[in-house]
């Protein structure tokens, strides 16, 4: 009986190693196809979810695949992170093995572009820029500043050091993130003196439009992975996130990002 148990455990261990090894190889093949096709500077992270992997591979049907590529340059922002969550993915096992996979039917694709505060600051020419979501609105029943309710989608607090007259001064502003097709408009509307801000003084009214203009700019042509159209933009964890969703589509691994 002991030998039988040991034998079963050994077989299970071999099966697990084979399953994880095959999954890792398949993730590598997809990653290389994405890098070569998208002219990326490094292999993107690819994770094929679901266990056992070999069962999914035999069917050629995968429940969820995550893709993440960092330090992807654009014409307007030096570095971005692009992410894609693919659900209901169909790839024949033979295409994964020989590396010939190019077009992939998916039931649903959630795509995101993340812009960190440092890179957004370079775009705005505010090197020490910080990004945070504003406190909950008073109308949500949480009492406004310091509350735990939902924030307004697209609202953001931007803080950084800018020139105010002859001085370099820390300023915080409230801004709206607005989608206009594939463009993102950053529109500063007022100064901010709440807990997420850094400014502790009143800017002279005569300088207000000029200072707000330093935080106002348009990021052109923010295309999501595989050409998905952006549908929302918001602040999350000190980043600007632009995202969109596509359903019932076929993606081309050579066009994770389009020029």
N, C-alpha and C positions, 0 to 999 in steps of 0.2 A: 504493500500500500504506500509506504514511504517513497519507494522508487517511482511509483505511478504519479504521486503528487509532485515530486521533483521534476519528472518528465513534463507534466502539464505546465508547471510554472516556467520551465525552460522554453517550451513552445510558445507560451504567451509572451515571454520576454522577446523572443525572436520576432514574433508577429508585430509587437509594438515597435521594435527597432526598424523593421521593414516599413511599417506604416509611416513613422515619423521621417525616416530617411527618404521615402518616396515623396512625401509632402514637401520636405525641404528642397529636393531637387526640382520639383514642379514650381515652387515659389521662385527658385533661382532662374528657371527658364523664362517665366513671365517677367521677372525683374529685368533680365537682359534685353528682352524684346522691347520693354518700355523704355529702357535707357537708350538703346540704339535708335529706335523710332523717334523718340522725343528729343534726341540730342541733349540728354541730361548730363550733368557733370559727374554724377555718381549713381550707383545702382539704387533705385527706390526700394523702400521696404514693402514687401508683399507678404501678406498673411492669409492663408486659405483656412478658414474656420470649418469646424465640423469634424466629428470622429465617429467611426474610423475613416481616414482619408481614402483608403483603397476602395471602399464601398462607393464613395462618391466618384472616384476616378473610373470605376468600372461602368458607372451609369453615364459618365461625362456630364454630370450635373452637380453643381456646387452651391450650397446654401448661401454662403457669404464670403466675399473676398475683400480684404482691406488693402489699399495702396496709399503709400505716403512718400512723397519726394520733397526733400528739403533743399534750400539754397537755390531755388529755381529763379533765374533772372527774368525780368520783363523789361519792356522798353521804358517804363515809367518808374518802377520800383526796383531797386537793385536786387533784392532777394525776397522770395515768397516761399511758403510751404503749400504744396498742393496735395489734397487728399481726395480719395474716392472710395465710397462704399458700394460694392456691387452685390446685388442680391439676385438669386436665381440665375447663376452663371452657367453657361453650357460650353464646355471645351472638350472635344474628343481626347481620350487618353493618348492616342497616337500622335496628336499634334503637340502635346506637352512633351512627349518623349523625344521626338525628333526636332523640337524647337521651331516648328513651322506655324505655330499659332499666331495669327495676325488679327482677324476679325472675330469678335466674341459677342454673341447674343446675350443680353441681360434683361431680366424682368424689371429691375429698378436700379437706378444709379443716383446716388447722392454725392454731389461734388462740392468741394470747398477750396477756397484760396485764403490762406492766413497771412496777414502782414503784421509783423512785430513792430512794437513802438519805435525801436531804433531805426528800422528801415523806413517807416513812415516819417520819422523825424528828419531823415536825410532828404526825403522827397519834399518836405515842407521847409527845409533849411532851419530846423530847430533840433540840434543834435541831442539834447537831453529830454526830448519829448516823452511824456508818459500818457498812457491811455487807460481810462477806467470808465465803467458804467456809472451813471449818476444814481443817487439814492432813489428809492421808490417814490412815486408821485403821491401827494397827499390824498388824492381821490381814491386810492386803493385801500384805504382803511388802516394803513400801517403807521400813520402819523408823519409821513414825509421823510425827512432826513433821518437816516439811521434805521428806517423800517426794513422789513424783510420781504415786502411784496415784489411783484414783477416790475421790471423797469420797462420803459417805453422802447420798443424795438427801433433801433436806429439812433437812439440818443446816446451821447457819449460826452465825457469830460476829458479835455485835452489840457495838459499842463507842460510848461516849458519856459525856458529863459529866452526872452526876446528884447529887442531894443524899444524902449519907451522914452521918446525924446532922446536926451543925451545919455541915458542910463540903460544898462542891461538888467532886466527885472524879471523875477518869476511871476508868471501869469497863468491863471486857469480860466478856461472858457467852456461853456456848454456849446455843443455842436450837434447838428443833425447829419446822419449818414443817409444819403438819398441815392437810390438807383435811377439812372436815366439810360435805359437800354443796357449796354455793357459798360457804361461809365458809372463811377462812384463819385458823387459830389459831397465834399466835406464843407459844410456851411456853418461857420461859427456865428452864434446868434446873440450871446451875452457873456459877461464875465461871471465867474463862479467863485463863491466864497464858502462853499460847504466843506464837509469833512474830507472829501476826496481831493479838494483843491489845495493849491500852494500859495495863492495870492492872499495877502492880508491887508490890502490897502485899496483905495478907490482910484481908478484910472481917470484922469481928467476927461470930461466929456468930449473935448475937442480932439483927443487922441483915440477915442474909442473905435471909430470906424477903421482907422489905420491898423490898430492892434488886432482887431477881429479879422481883418483881411490877411494877416500873417498866418492865421489858422484855417483859412478858407482856400480850397483848391480842388481841382478835379483830377481824379485818376482815370485816365482813358483806357479803354479796351481791356477790361479785366475779364478775360475768358476763363471759364472753369474747365476742369479736366474733361477731355474728349469733346470740347465744344458745347457743353451744357450751358444754357442761358441762365444768368444770375436772376434770382427771384427775391433775395433778401440780403441785408447787410446789417451787422451789429457788432458790438464790442464784447469780447470774452477773454478774460484772463490777461489783460494788457495787450490784446491783439485786436485787429480789425478782421472780421470774418465775413467773407462773401460766399454765398452758397446758392445752390439750385438743385433741382431734381428732374430726372428724365425717366420715363417708363416705356417698356416694350421697345427697346432700341438695340442696335448692333453697333458696338464701338470698335474702333480701329486702334490697336495697341501702338501703332506708329504715330498716333496723333493725340497722345495724352495732353500735349499742349500744342496749340496752333499759333503760327506767327501772326 
